[in-house]
Amino acid sequence: MVLTAEQIRAVEARAVELGMSWLRLMENAGSAAAHIIRENYALDGKKVVIVCGKGNNGGDGYVIARKLLENNAQVRIISLGTPS
């Protein structure tokens, strides 16, 4: 199933209404993305660039970067804005 940006915002807002924090949502999304990357690529010692914009998606990128660093990737972040 693919959701639109509007549908994702509604799902996230509902999760927050039910008690999940925005930080937990970011941690979950970033961790899941990093897991998929690790499953598909050998990262040990590899150079990885993560481009992070502002807002929550940028925050997800910082989580991905942290998780890949934990798996011995050489991570560089390009920040296009201040994360919120």
C-alpha positions as CSV (number, residue, x, y, z in Angstrom):
1,M,0.0,0.0,0.0
2,V,1.3,3.4,-0.9
3,L,0.0,6.4,1.0
4,T,-0.1,10.0,-0.1
5,A,1.8,12.7,1.8
6,E,-1.6,13.9,3.2
7,Q,-2.5,10.4,4.3
8,I,0.9,10.0,6.0
9,R,0.4,13.3,7.9
10,A,-3.0,12.0,9.1
11,V,-1.5,8.7,10.3
12,E,1.3,10.5,12.1
13,A,-1.1,13.0,13.7
14,R,-3.3,10.1,14.9
15,A,-0.3,8.3,16.4
16,V,0.6,11.4,18.3
17,E,-3.0,11.8,19.5
18,L,-2.7,8.2,20.8
19,G,0.4,9.1,22.8
20,M,3.4,8.5,20.5
21,S,5.9,11.3,20.4
22,W,7.2,12.9,17.2
23,L,10.7,11.9,18.2
24,R,9.6,8.3,18.5
25,L,8.0,8.5,15.0
26,M,11.3,9.8,13.6
27,E,13.4,7.2,15.4
28,N,11.1,4.4,14.1
29,A,11.1,5.7,10.5
30,G,14.9,6.3,10.4
31,S,15.6,2.9,12.0
32,A,13.4,1.1,9.5
33,A,15.0,2.9,6.6
34,A,18.5,2.1,7.9
35,H,17.5,-1.6,8.3
36,I,16.4,-1.8,4.7
37,I,19.7,-0.2,3.6
38,R,21.7,-2.6,5.7
39,E,19.8,-5.6,4.3
40,N,20.7,-4.5,0.7
41,Y,24.2,-3.2,1.0
42,A,27.4,-4.2,2.6
43,L,28.3,-1.0,4.6
44,D,31.4,-1.9,6.6
45,G,33.9,0.8,5.7
46,K,31.8,2.2,2.8
47,K,31.2,5.9,2.3
48,V,27.6,7.0,2.6
49,V,26.2,10.5,2.1
50,I,22.8,11.4,3.7
51,V,21.1,14.6,2.5
52,C,18.9,16.1,5.2
53,G,16.5,18.9,4.7
54,K,14.6,20.7,7.4
55,G,11.6,19.2,9.1
56,N,10.8,15.7,10.2
57,N,12.1,14.0,7.1
58,G,15.5,15.6,7.8
59,G,15.3,14.3,11.3
60,D,14.7,10.8,9.8
61,G,17.9,11.3,7.8
62,Y,19.9,12.0,11.0
63,V,18.6,8.8,12.5
64,I,19.5,6.9,9.4
65,A,23.0,8.4,9.6
66,R,23.4,7.4,13.2
67,K,22.3,3.9,12.6
68,L,24.6,3.4,9.6
69,L,27.5,4.8,11.7
70,E,26.7,2.1,14.2
71,N,27.3,-0.4,11.4
72,N,30.8,1.0,10.5
73,A,29.7,3.0,7.5
74,Q,31.7,6.2,6.9
75,V,28.8,8.7,7.0
76,R,28.7,12.3,5.8
77,I,25.6,14.5,6.2
78,I,24.7,17.3,3.9
79,S,22.3,19.6,5.8
80,L,20.0,21.7,3.7
81,G,18.3,23.3,6.6
82,T,18.0,23.3,10.4
83,P,16.2,20.1,11.6
84,S,12.9,20.8,13.5
